[in-house]
Amino acid sequence: MTQTLAQRLAELDDAFRGDLMPLSGGDSGASVWRLTAATPLIVKCDRPERLAGEADGLAALAAAAEALVVPRVVALAGDLLVMEALDASGPRDDERLGEGLRQLHAATRAPGADHGWARDNACGLTPQPNATLADGRVFQRERRLLPLVRACRDRGLLDAALAARVERVAATLESWVADQPPSLVHGDLWSGNVLFTPRGPAIIDPAVYRHYPEVDVAMLSLFGDPGAAFHEAYWNGHSPDDWPRREALFQLYPLLNHLYLFGAGYRDGVARAAAQVLAG
């Protein structure tokens, strides 16, 4: 496979000649290599539609995220995506990460725009539907929560009672969540998709769409807290009074996705998040 890939890369561009070192593809299911060419590169092999969605997301983030580093797409050729390799040896700087994410969300806030994205993409291995809707509450219900409730039920991962509680969360969003203009969100911003480079914090492996910006903050806090300096910088000292409830809401989608992908070990997390939202 490596020899065949090396041949394909060399045929694609003479600059893509070098040694290939396999890397972990994380939860995406992609095959990933580091190419030690004249300029170090990352090479991904996956289904063309998945890589096209990632390349599209990287381009959108690169155009908007002035204070965050986003890897440059070098080439997209069917089932191959070639990107700039980032140096992850920089100092951890949670404050700059918070400032950069706040600036991204503020700069892309779009009054009058729909929630969603022009194309579907993927969150990990899960196809992510992004058909646009005018109301953010409806988008969260119809494009995020309910499709995964159905998918988890089909796999026997949600019992009727817990599914009903999540469906009640989805049905009652209009009673406490205000509609608001969407921002561009990374869409899968867990800690493993943040790197600290000498140029500053970097974000990788996006699943972009336009939605409530708290989506990214809630995801970043789901599997490890980014720290007080991050939150202070992101919220500029003024987090919403109902942030614990909003955080639980926006953690439901990634928790359901993890339940769908990895099994029953995430059921309790789904139950806790749903309970917190319903408790008010």
Stockholm file with secondary structure:
# STOCKHOLM 1.0

chainA/1-280         MTQTLAQRLAELDDAFRGDLMPLSGGDSGASVWRLTAATPLIVKCDRPERLAGEADGLAALAAAAEALVVPRVVALAGDLLVMEALDASGPRDDERLGEGLRQLHAATRAPGADHGWARDNACGLTPQPNATLADGRVFQRERRLLPLVRACRDRGLLDAALAARVERVAATLESWVADQPPSLVHGDLWSGNVLFTPRGPAIIDPAVYRHYPEVDVAMLSLFGDPGAAFHEAYWNGHSPDDWPRREALFQLYPLLNHLYLFGAGYRDGVARAAAQVLAG
#=GR chainA/1-280 SS CHHHHHHHHHHHCGGGCSEEEEECCTTSCCEEEEEESSSCEEEEECCHHHHHHHHHHHHHHHHHCTTSBCCCEEEEETTEEEEECCCCCSCCCHHHHHHHHHHHHHHHCCTTCCBBCSSCEEETTEEECCCCBSCHHHHIIIIIIHHHHHHHHHTTCSCHHHHHHHHHHHHTGGGTCCCCCCEEECSCCCGGGEEEETTEEEECSCCCEEECTHHHHHHHTTTSCCCHHHHHHHHTTCCCTTHHHHHHHHHHHHHHHHHHHHCGGGHHHHHHHHHHHHHC
#=GC SS_cons         CHHHHHHHHHHHCGGGCSEEEEECCTTSCCEEEEEESSSCEEEEECCHHHHHHHHHHHHHHHHHCTTSBCCCEEEEETTEEEEECCCCCSCCCHHHHHHHHHHHHHHHCCTTCCBBCSSCEEETTEEECCCCBSCHHHHIIIIIIHHHHHHHHHTTCSCHHHHHHHHHHHHTGGGTCCCCCCEEECSCCCGGGEEEETTEEEECSCCCEEECTHHHHHHHTTTSCCCHHHHHHHHTTCCCTTHHHHHHHHHHHHHHHHHHHHCGGGHHHHHHHHHHHHHC
//
